[in-house]
Amino acid sequence: MKKNSLEYTCKNSHHRDPIFIRLEDYSLVVRHGSREETIAYASIVSVRVDKSLDHVYRVHLQADGYSPIEITSKGMSDDNSEGKSREYALFVRVLHHHLKEKSQAVFRSGGNFNHFWQWVTAIAVLSLAVSLSAEYAGVSLMNAYAQALIIASLTIVILFVLKGNKLPKAYSPTNIPLQYLP
């Protein structure tokens, strides 16, 4: 371990190799299996923190020119001990401290916009299919496209009511939402 660095290790799943991360002054070093990459903080463009239903906390990093990195609060075993939780919280806070000064990253908390848009697309396609099928069967109440629009709109409103609190929200790196830290 170098003088001014912090190391963190996690294992995202049973089937993957552990990830070793070292936070240095101007970069983070990620070692996954036999691969080691040094990523400058300045190249990190997106940070998202979230928490799964089984209380696994995660940080998702997207660096320009690199694969996405997922860092979890899970240790080498399934034990989500208090010590590991404190270690993860410290790691996330130090990472944010480095990024606020050395990066132009966008900070978000909560779910993933891509998942929401996938749901919206699936709802739109399904609504159109149901409306066209109803028109073909002769049980359509109105124009198939208008009916599809109404069904899709109502379903998207219901989706937003049910999942709206899980949509990503922007935050400041000096004010990490506490619900996403152990």
C-alpha positions in Angstrom: 0.0 0.0 0.0 1.4 3.4 -1.0 1.7 6.2 1.5 -1.4 8.2 0.5 -3.8 5.5 -0.6 -6.8 3.6 0.6 -7.5 0.0 -0.5 -10.8 -1.8 -0.7 -11.7 -5.3 -1.8 -15.1 -6.7 -2.7 -16.6 -9.7 -4.5 -19.7 -8.8 -6.4 -20.9 -12.4 -6.9 -19.8 -16.0 -6.2 -19.0 -16.5 -9.8 -16.7 -13.5 -10.2 -13.1 -12.8 -9.1 -12.7 -10.3 -6.3 -12.1 -6.7 -7.2 -9.2 -4.8 -5.5 -9.3 -1.0 -5.7 -6.7 1.4 -4.5 -7.5 5.1 -4.2 -4.4 7.2 -4.8 -3.9 10.9 -5.0 -4.9 11.4 -8.7 -6.2 8.0 -9.8 -7.7 4.7 -8.7 -6.2 1.4 -9.5 -8.6 -1.5 -10.2 -7.4 -5.0 -10.2 -9.8 -7.7 -11.4 -8.4 -11.1 -11.9 -5.1 -10.7 -13.7 -6.1 -7.3 -15.2 -5.0 -4.1 -13.6 -6.1 -0.6 -14.8 -5.2 2.8 -13.5 -8.0 5.3 -14.0 -7.4 9.0 -13.5 -10.2 10.6 -11.5 -10.5 13.2 -14.2 -11.7 10.5 -16.6 -14.6 9.5 -14.4 -17.8 10.9 -15.9 -20.5 9.3 -13.8 -21.0 8.0 -10.3 -24.2 6.3 -9.1 -24.9 5.0 -5.6 -27.7 2.6 -4.9 -28.9 -0.2 -2.6 -30.5 -3.5 -3.5 -33.4 -5.1 -1.8 -31.1 -7.5 0.0 -29.2 -4.5 1.6 -26.1 -4.6 -0.7 -24.8 -1.1 -1.2 -23.2 -0.3 -4.6 -21.2 2.4 -6.3 -21.3 2.4 -10.1 -18.4 4.2 -11.8 -18.3 5.1 -15.5 -14.9 6.3 -16.7 -14.3 7.7 -20.2 -12.8 4.9 -22.3 -13.2 2.1 -19.6 -15.7 -0.5 -18.8 -18.2 0.3 -16.1 -17.0 -0.6 -12.6 -19.4 -1.8 -9.9 -18.2 -1.7 -6.3 -20.3 -3.4 -3.6 -20.4 -3.6 0.1 -20.1 -7.4 -0.1 -16.9 -8.8 1.2 -15.2 -12.0 0.2 -17.9 -14.0 2.0 -21.7 -13.4 2.2 -21.1 -11.9 5.7 -22.2 -8.3 5.6 -20.4 -7.5 8.9 -20.4 -4.1 10.6 -16.6 -3.9 9.9 -17.1 -4.4 6.2 -19.9 -1.8 6.2 -17.7 0.8 7.9 -14.9 0.0 5.5 -17.3 0.4 2.5 -18.7 3.7 3.8 -15.2 5.1 4.4 -14.2 4.0 0.9 -17.2 5.7 -0.7 -16.6 8.9 1.3 -12.9 9.1 0.3 -13.7 8.3 -3.3 -16.2 11.2 -3.4 -13.7 13.5 -1.7 -11.2 12.8 -4.5 -13.8 13.1 -7.2 -15.2 16.4 -6.1 -11.8 18.1 -6.6 -10.4 16.2 -9.5 -13.4 15.2 -11.7 -16.4 16.7 -13.5 -18.4 13.5 -12.8 -22.2 13.6 -12.5 -23.4 12.2 -9.2 -26.7 10.3 -9.0 -28.4 8.1 -6.4 -31.0 5.5 -6.9 -32.0 3.3 -9.8 -30.8 3.3 -13.4 -32.5 5.5 -16.1 -31.9 2.8 -18.7 -34.1 0.3 -16.8 -36.9 2.9 -16.6 -36.7 3.6 -20.4 -36.7 -0.2 -21.1 -40.0 -0.5 -19.1 -41.5 2.5 -21.0 -40.5 1.0 -24.3 -41.9 -2.5 -23.4 -45.1 -0.9 -22.2 -45.5 1.1 -25.5 -44.8 -1.9 -27.7 -47.2 -4.2 -25.6 -49.9 -1.5 -25.7 -49.7 -1.2 -29.4 -49.7 -5.0 -29.8 -52.8 -5.4 -27.6 -54.6 -2.5 -29.3 -53.9 -3.9 -32.8 -54.9 -7.4 -31.7 -58.2 -6.0 -30.2 -58.9 -4.1 -33.5 -58.2 -7.3 -35.5 -60.5 -9.3 -33.3 -63.2 -6.6 -33.6 -63.4 -5.8 -29.9 -61.5 -2.5 -30.1 -63.3 0.5 -28.4 -61.7 3.1 -30.7 -58.9 3.7 -33.1 -56.1 1.2 -32.3 -53.4 3.9 -32.1 -55.4 6.2 -29.9 -56.3 3.2 -27.7 -52.6 2.2 -27.5 -51.6 5.7 -26.5 -54.2 5.8 -23.7 -53.2 2.4 -22.4 -49.5 3.2 -22.6 -50.0 6.6 -20.9 -52.0 5.1 -18.0 -49.5 2.3 -17.6 -46.6 4.6 -17.6 -48.3 6.8 -15.0 -48.8 3.7 -12.8 -45.2 2.7 -13.4 -44.0 6.2 -12.4 -46.1 6.1 -9.2 -44.8 2.7 -8.2 -41.1 3.2 -9.3 -40.7 7.0 -9.3 -38.9 7.0 -6.0 -36.2 4.7 -7.5 -35.4 7.0 -10.4 -31.9 8.5 -10.2 -31.6 11.8 -8.3 -28.6 14.2 -8.5 -26.6 14.9 -5.4 -23.5 16.7 -4.4 -20.3 14.7 -3.7 -20.1 16.5 -0.3 -23.7 15.4 0.6 -23.9 11.6 -0.2 -27.5 10.4 0.5 -27.3 8.5 3.7 -29.8 5.8 2.6 -27.1 4.6 0.2 -24.5 4.2 2.8 -24.4 1.4 5.4 
